[in-house]
Amino acid sequence: MAVLEEDFTLGGLVPGAGLDGLLGVEHGQKADLFLVTDRGRTVILYKVSDQKPLGCWSVKQGQTITCPAVCNFQTGEYVVVHDDKVLRIWKNEDVNLDKVFKATLSADVYRIHSVQNTEPLVLFREGAVRRLDALLAEPQQEIEAVISDEEVIKWTKLFLDSNQPVLIFVTEKHGNYFVYVQVFNPRNLCKYTLLRGEEEPVTLSFAASVNERLVTLLCLSCNGSIYETLIPLNQSKPEEKQVLVTSLLLKTNVSGSVLKGVSLAILDKDHVAVMGTSLKAPKESISVWNIKFQTLQTSKELSQGTGGQLWCYGGKLFMLHGKFLTVIPFKCEISSLAAALGKLKNIQAPGTQTVSHFVNWGTFQGDGLESQDSNNLVPLKGQSKRSSRTRRNETRSQLEDSTNKEFLSGVKDASEKHLEQQLSKFLADKRTPEFQITVGHIVTELVERCKAEPAFYPQSSLAQLVQTQGLSYSLCPDLMAVALEKRDVRLLQLCLQQFPDIPESVTCACLKVFLSIGDDSLQETNVNMDSVIGYLNFAQDEKMGKTEVVQNGFSPVLLEENNFDDKLNKLDDTMNTTLTCPVTPQKAALLNAILHSAYSETFLLSNLKDLTVQHVILFLQYLHFLYEKCSENASMTLPGPCPPTLNQIMDWICLLLDAHFTVVVMIPEAKGILASLYKFVKAQVWVYSELNKIEGSLQQLQKLHQQRNMGLYSIEVLELI
């Protein structure tokens, strides 16, 4: 089974890209870093987890990047080609590409390939391949023509097989396709002709994988069909004419012929992603197919259109959606017939019973099917002991499944006390392979019973099940809805800490409950206090005591140099000496669970607008208190085992101000917070500006220290300007 998770925008509008597409998306030095190259002048380095650019480099006006930038994993440098022949190499600290290393080559470059544990390879438009180091040693070396006239490279990819690089590229000439496979140990180039059927449609996209000296090439045609070609890496002689036969692997044209925006990506050995537009479905979409069982697993509509470009790296799909580079995380499970047909237990409708059917594959003889009594299985002649072990495992699974069914049947009518006792015994037993599925079924049954019986609410049992770490929001979406209805803040806190896929609307609903619940109710609630024990004094804060604040070592006097507004100073002076935590420790622990939760800024902002003004002010006051607490330490971190980070605090302050800025600036209660935040930001900007002033001098001192050769005694006078 495959799942497309919630997509997010990476870095906003891609400069110069539009629907014309990008030149490429390539891996950076680390797994979470990616280089994005547009069709104009710009290369941007993104950190996907933060959805923020870390660096941006552009060539001069009049120059055009013609080859996607890649990372040389051996040196940590970046490589790009502009104007077909000009090669540039730079590092993270470089700012101007016009001042970095430059080499003009003797032939046009088609693509630079770079993967981990091997040297980058340069593929020229005429099919020749050179190692980057050898090319840099002699940039003007003669480059031979490998492909024939009018033959054009359509697709290329570099793989590692047995730690050896394998370069594959596909060319086209007058409607005929050719495959070139370049190996390097020993160096050998093989050319193959793709044999096409009489009515085979035009091929629009290619994808490939290499495993155990066998290349699997997939071709996506304009009618949505996927063809497969197998190419053995058998070191054949290059002069031999070799023909490859394509076979139909999968028909995806369930809605008509594909017209545009077609692209193909291999997700794993059993799943492929197909992107395109069909005749009967004019809106573009991306779908995931199981090629093993020929089934559609999931799909997502791309309402803003796409240029048909698709990249796949480490569980993430990258595509140009409208004018934005969009990332869609995905998950692919091991293929089974039940998963392909959507019959897995964890996605079955509540209340239905599952009957497990076990098939003895050893009874399939030739074309016939012999049925045997499963209770009297006799090993066939020549049958391996492994088959007997398989049957024993199946019998054990049947017994475990019978036990789970018996436990589930008891959930429907057991009392809360009896249920808690039985659940403790169940969780204490050795966990079986189907433990997670069983836990999901138990939670589903309990939630359905809570809906049917308002007086029934096994709070302790639900908390135990959530703490097994085998659940997610998508597996039991109604659980948090019931907890919100019951205002069970302890269970909501556990869900926020355990579930990685909570929608932003539910997160905001939890925030409303946490902010509105009374302090008296929280005194009797067993809330997890780990996130606040490092910086809140429970005895003092319960009485709303005051905490002294040090402004990160900055003197407020320094800020007066710019004649800061007198009214703002007077308003902020009352906040500089003391600071009161606006909430109790219990409520602070609940709000910290919100700060730690994952979210997409686009969807969270719209839901934050539903907060009342009082809730916004209270949450801002708490965030301001956390910010002041961070300022007490030079490291700008809060003490304790799992406190909120400074980035989380600042992100939520920005989110609240973005969602309610017009209202907040008009409310007198918020003026003190805004003034203090303004003053802190101004102090940080002032210090950063002062550091920038002496940055050049410090660099020169460092260079002088490295260059000078001091004797036994010397006097040196340095003048800083």
N, C-alpha and C positions, 0 to 999 in steps of 0.2 A: 504494500500500500504506500502511496506517495501523497504528501500534503504540501501545498503551497501556503506558506505563512503570510502574515501581514507585511505588505511591502512598505518601503520608506524611500524618501528622496535623498540622494547622496549629493550634498553640496549645492542644491538648488539649480538655477539655470546654468546650463553648460555654455560657456561663451563660444559663439560662432558655430554651434553645432546645429540646432534646429532639427528639422526632419531630414536634413541631408545626412545625418548620422555622424558617428565618431570614427576616427582612424583606429582606435583600439583601446581596450582596457587590459592592463597587464599587472601581474603581481609585483609588489614592492619587496623591500628587503625583509620585512616581517610578514607574517600570515595575514595581519589585519590591514596592511597598507596596499594601496592600489594606485597605479599610474594611469591617468585618463588623458588621452591625446585627442584634441579636436582636429577638424579639417582645416584649421586656419593657422594660428601661430602659437598656441598655448599648450603647455603640459602642466597638469595639476596632480599633486600627490595627496590622496585622501586617506584618512583613517576611518574605516567603515563603522567601527563600534561607536565612535563619537560623532559620525556624520559631519566631519569638519575637514577642511583642507589644511594640510600641514605645510605646503609649499606650492608656489606657482612660478613657472618660468615661461618666457615668451621670446621668440626670435624677433628680429627687427622688422619694421614696416617694410613691405615689399618682398620679404622672404616667406615661404610657405613650408610647413612641416609636411613631409610626404611619406613618412614611415612612423608607426607607433613607437613611442619611447618605451624602453625596457630597462630593467635593472640588471647590472652585472653582479650576480650574487657572490662572485669570488672577490670582488674589490669593493662592493657597496656603492659603486658609481652608477650614474644613469647615462644611457646612450640614446641618441635620436638622430634622425637624418632629415635635413631640409633641402629643398630644391633638388631632390633626387640623388645628389652626389656628395653633399657636404655633411660630414659626420661631426657631431658634437658630443663631448663627454664632460660631465660635471658632477659635483657632489652636493650634499644637502646645504652646506654653508654658502655655496655660490649663489649670487643674485642675478647677475647679468650674463645671459648666454653668449653675448658677443665677446666676452672676455675669457671664456673657458677654452679648453683644448679643441682645436679644429683640425680636420683632415679632409682634403678634397680627393675623392676617389675617381677612378678612371672609367667607371660604368655606373649605370643607374641601379639603385638598390630597391628591391621589392619589399623585403621584410627582414628585421633582425629578430632572431629567436634566442631566448634565454630562459633556462630552467635551472633549478637547484642542482648542485653537484656536477656541473659541467660548464665548459667555456661557451660564451655566446657565439652564435653562428650567424653569418650574414648571407642571405639569399639574394642574388642579383636577378634583375628582370629577365635575363636570358638564361636563367637556370643554374648558373655556377654558384658554388657554395665555398665560403672561406671562413676560417676561424678568425675571430676578431683580433686576437693578438698578432697573428700572421699578417693580417691586413694593415694594422697600425704600424707594423715594422716597415712595410713598403706600400704606402697608400696608392701609388701610381702603377702598381703592377698590372700586367695585362690580364684581363678577365675574359675567359673563353665563352663562346656561345654553346650552350648545351641543348636548348630546345630549338626547333626549326622556325623558319620565318612564318609570321602570322600566328604563331602559337602563343597564347596568352595565359599567364598563371592566374587561376581563379581562386585557389584556396591552398593554404599550407599550414603545417603543424609540426612541432618538434616534440618527440617523446624520449623517455629513457626506458630501455628494456635491458634488464640484467646489468644496470649501471652503464650502459653504452647508449650514446645518442642515436636516434633514428629520425631522420628528417623526411617528411612526406609532403609532396606538393602535386596538385592536380592542374592540368592545363587543358585548354580548349582550342580547337581549330576547325572551323567550318562545321560546327555542330558535333564534332567527335571529341571524346574526352580521353586523356592520357594520364596515367599515374606514374610518378617518379618516386622511387624509394632510395634514399641515400643513407648508407651505413658507413661507419668510419673505422672499424677495427675488424678486418682490414677495410680500407676505403674502397667502396664499390657503389656504383649507381646503376639501378635497374629501371627500365622503362616498360610500362605495361599499357596495353590498349583495352579500354573498357568496351566490352561487347554489348551493344545495345539491341533490344528487341525491335521489331519492325514498327510497332506502335508505341514505343516507350516515349513518354513526354519529356519535355526539356527539364534538365536537372538545375535546381536553383540554389541548393545549399548542401554542404558536405560536413561530415563529422567523422572522427576516427578514434580508435583506441588500439593499444598495442599490449599484448600479453603473451608471454612465453613464446617469443619468436613468431608471433602471428599477428598480422595487422587486420583489424576489422574496419572496413570503410563503409560508412552509411551515406546514401545519397537521397536527398529529399526532392521529389519532382514537383512540378507545378500543379499536379492534381492531388497532392497531399500524400501520395504513396511513398514509402521508404524502402529503398533497395539496399541489399547487403552484398558486399564483396569481400572475400577472404584472400589475403595476400601473405604467403609464407615468406619469412626472411631466410631463404635457403642459400643465399649467396650465389645466385645464378649468374652466368656470364652476361655482361651487359649487352653484348652484340646479338644475343638470341632474341628473336621476336616472341613476345609472350602476350597472350590474350587472356583477359579476366572476364569471367561470366558473372553478371549480376543476377541476384535472385530476389523476388519480392519478399520483404520482411514484414511489412505492416501497411494496411490501408487505413489512412486517417480521414479520407474524404467523405465523412458521413454527412456533411452539409453542402456538398458541391465542390467544384474545382476551386483551388486557391488562386487568387489573382495577384496579390502583392504582399509585401512585408513578411516574406517567408524566411524562416531560419530554423536551424536544428541544433540541438545540444545533447550530448550524452551525459546523463546524470549518474548512472551506475550500469552494471552489466545487464540489468533487466528493465531500466527505465530511460526514456528519452523525453525531451521537452520540444514541442513544436509550436512555433509562433507564426501566425499568418491570418489572412482574411479570405473568406470563401464567398461564393456567389450568393448562397442563401442566407449567409450571416455576414452582412457588410461590415459589422464592427469587428475590429481586430481583437484577438485573444491569444493567450498562451495556454497550452494544455500539456499534461503529462500523461504519457502512454506507457503501459506495461507491454513490452515487446514479447515477453515470454508467454503471456496469456492473451495477447491481442485485445486488451481492454483499455478504455479511457479511465484514468484514475482521478484526475481533477482538472479543472480549468479556471481561468481568471480572465475577465473581460478587460481589455485595454481601451478605455473610453476615449482617451486623448490621442490615440493613434501611435504608430511606431514606424521607424524606418526599417524594420526587419533585421536589426542587429541584436545578437544574443551571445553573451559570454557566460561561462560556467566555471566557478572557482570555489572549491571547498565548501559545498553546501549552500552556495549563494548564486542566484541568477542575476546578471547585470543586463539591463536593456535601456534603450532610449524611449521613454514614454512621453509623447508630446515633445516638449523642449527640456525635459528633465531626465537626468540619469537616475533610474529607479533600480533598487535592489530588492529582490524577493528571496528570502531564505526558504529552503525546502528541506524536507526530510523524506527519505526513502527507506522503507522497511524491507526485510528479506522477502522475496516474492513467494507467495503460496497461493493455492487455488482459492482458499477462503478469503484472503486479502484482495485478490484480483476481482472477485465477485462481490466484495463489500459485505461479507458474511462473518467477519471477525466478531468475537464475543463482545469486545469493548465498544462496538458501534451498534449493537443490537438495540431495538426498541425496548424500553422498560416494560417489565411484566411478562415478556416472552421467555420461553424456556429453550435452552439449547440442547440438542441431542447430538452427541459426538458419534461420527461414523468412521470406523477404522477399516482401511482397505489393505488386504494382504497382497502387495504387488507381486509377490512370488506366484500367485495363482494365475497370472496372465500368461497363457501358453499360446504362442503364435497369434492367430487372429481371433481366437475364441476366448471366452471368459468363463472360467470355472468357479462356481461358488462353493465355499466350504463353510462348515460350521466353525465359528470363531472359538468355540469352547473345545474343539477337538482338532486343533491344528497339528498336522504331522509334517515334519520337514520333508520336502521333496528330495529326491536323490540328487546329490551334488549341491544342495542348498548350503550356503555358508553359515557358520556359527553367528555371524553378524546379524543375519536375518532373525535368528532365534532371540538374540539380545534385543533386537528391535521390537519383537512381539512382546517380550517381557516389559520393555519400557512403555509400550502401548497399554498393557494390562495395568501397570502401575499408574499411568495417567488416567485410565478409566476409574480406578479406585479413588484417586485424588479428586477427580471431577465429581464422583458420586458424593464424596464427603463435602465438597464445596456446595453442591446442590442442596444437601441436607441442611447445611448451615444457613443458606439463603432462604430456604423455606421457613426456618424458624424466626427469621428477622421480621416476617410479615405480621406476627401476632405476639411477639415476646414483649414483656414489660421492660421499662427502661433499666431497672436494676438487674434483671436477669440478662438482658442484652449486654450490659456492661461486663458482667461476669463471663459470659460466653465469648465475648469479643477479646477479652484479656487472654483467655486460653488459646483462642485462634491465633492471635498475634504472637504468642509465646512459642508456638510450634515452629518447626523448621520450615522455612519459606520454600514453596514449590515454584517451578517455572511459571505457573499460572497465578502466582500470588497477586500481581498487580491487577490482572483482569478481575480476579475475585473481589479485591478491595473496591474496584470501580463498581462492580455489581452491588456490593453491600451498600455503598454510599447512595447509589441510585435508588435502591429499595427504601432506604431510610428517608431520603428526601421526598420520594413519592408518598410515603406514609405520613410525613410531616404535613404535606399539602392536604391530604385527605382527612387527617385527624389534627385539628389545631392544638389540642391539649397535649399532643405527643411531640416532644422535642428532646432527644437524647444528646444533650450538649457534650457530655464527657466522651461518649462513644464517637461522635463526629470529630472531636478534637484528636482523639487517638488515631483515627483513620487518616486524618490530614497529616499527622506527624510521621506516618510511615514513609513519606516522601515518594509514594508511588502514584500520586494523583496529579492532575492538572486541571485548569479551569475548563478546557475543552472537553475533558472526560466527564465532568459533572458540573455543567454550567448553572444548574439550579441550586447548588449548594450555597453559594454566596448570596443568591437572591433570598433564600430562606433565612440565612444569618442576618441579612440586612433588615428583613421584616421583623425578626425577633430582637434586633439591635444587640446581637451577640458580638461585642467588640473583641472578645478574646479569640473567638473562632475567625473573625475577619482578619485579625492581626496574623494568626497562623497562616491563613490562606495567602495573604500578601507576602509573607516570608517564604512560602513554599511554592506557590504557583508562578511559573515564568510567563504565562500567556494571558494575563488578566486584561480585559478591554479597558480602555481609558474611561469609558462611561461608568464602569463598575468601580474603578479606582476613585473617581470623583464622588460617587455615592458613598463609599466608605469614608472619604474625607469629610463629607457633610455630617455623617453620623458621629465621627470622632470629635468634631468641633462643637456639635450641639449637645452631646450627652453631658449630663450633670456630673459635677465632681463627686457628689455623694454616692452616686451609682458606681463610680469607678473604684471607690474605696473598698467595695466588697467584691471586686472582680480580680481574678488571678491573671494579671497582664504580665507578659514577658518584659522584664526591665533591663535586659542586658545592654540595650543601646544607650541607656542614660546613666548607668551606674558610675561612669568615669568622670562626669562633669556636673552632676546634680547632687546636692546634699539633701537627702530625703527629709530629714528632720527639719531643716531650715526652710526648704522650698515649699513644704506642705503649709507652712505659715506665710508663704509668699514673701520670704526674706529677700534682702537686696544683696546683689553681688557687685563687687568693684570691677571696673573695666579698665584695661590698659590698651590704648589704641595702637597696638602693634609697634610700640616704640616710637611713634610719631608725636611730636609736640604740636598741640593745636596752635601755638604761636606762629609756627611756620606757615600756616594756612592764611594768616592775616596779611601776608605780604601783598596779596592781590586785592586788598580792600574788600574782602568777602562781605556780602550783604549783611547789614547790621541786624535786621530782623531775623535773618536765618541764624546768625550767631547767637542771638539771645534765646531763640527757640531751642537751639541745639545745646546750649550751655547746661541746661537742666538735665541732659542725658549723658554728659561726658563723665560725670563723677560716679553715678550709680546706675545699675541696671537691674530690673526686676524680671524674673522669669514669669511670663504671663499665664502659664498653665501649670497644673500639677505634674509631678513626675509620671503618673500613670498616663495622663493624656499626652505628655511628651513622648513616651514610648510608642503610643499608637501613631502619633504624627510622624515619628521616625520611620515606621513601617511604610508609610506613604512615600517618604523621601527616597527610600531604598527601592521602590517598585519601578519596574521597567515601563516605558511609555514612548509613544511617538508624539512629538511636539504638535504636529498638525492636528491630530485628533484630540489631544488633551486640551488645547486652547479653547476649542468650541465647548467642551464640557465644563471647563473652569468658569465660564461666563454665567453658569447657573448658580454659583455661590452667592449667598447674601452678602451685603456690605459688612455686616458685623463679623461674619466668618472670615472674610478676606482680611479685615483689620487684625483679627486675632491671630490668624495664620502668619501674616506679615510680622506681627510683633514677635512671634516665636522664632521665625526665621532670622529676624534681626538679632534676637538674643543669641541664637546659635552663631551668627556671624561675629558678634562681639566676643563670644567665648573662644572662637577660633583665633581671634586676634591676640589673645593672651599668650599664645605660644609662638615662638619664632618659626616653627614648622607649619603654622596655620592649620593645625589638625586638632581634633577633639580627642581627649583621652578615652580609654575604655576599649572593650573587645570589638564592638561593631557599631561605632557612632556614625552619623551622617558625615559625608565628606564635604569639603568646601565647595567643590564643583556642584554637588547635588544641592547645597544650600543656595548658591548663587543662581543656578538654573531655575529653581522654583521661585525665587524672588523675581527673576525676569519674567517667568511665565505668568505669575500673578499680576505684575504690573502691566504686561502686555494685554491680558484679558480684561483688566479693570482700570486702566490708566485714567480714563476720563472721569470715572467716579472717584477714584482715590485722590486725585489732585484737588477735588472740590470738598473733601471731608476734613474738618479740623483735626479729627483724631489721628489722621495719617500724616500730618505735616511734620511732626517730630521724627517719625521713622524715615520719611523721605529726606529730611534735612540731614540726619545722621548718615544715611547711606550715601548721600551726595558728598558729604564731607570726607567719608572714607575713600570713595572713589577718587576724589580730587587729590587726596594725600598719596594714593598709589600712583596716580599719573605724575604728580610732582616728583616723587622719588625715581620713577622710571625715567623721567626726562633728565634728571640730574645724573643718573647713571649713564645715559646715552652720551652726555656731554664729555665724560671722561673715558668712554669706551675706546676712542681712537688713541688717546694717550697711553692707556694701559696696553693696547696692542703693540704700540711702538716700543714701549719699555720691554715687553716680552721679546720682541725681535732683537733689540739691542743686547739683552742679556744672553741670547743665544749666539749672537755673532761675535761679541767681543772676546778677546783672549787676554785675560788679566795676568799680570806678572805677580811678583811677590808683594808689590805695593803700588797703589795707584789712587789718584784723586780724580773724580769725574763729576762734572756739574751738568745736570739735565734741566732744561728749561721747558716747562709745560705751558703751551699757548692755548 
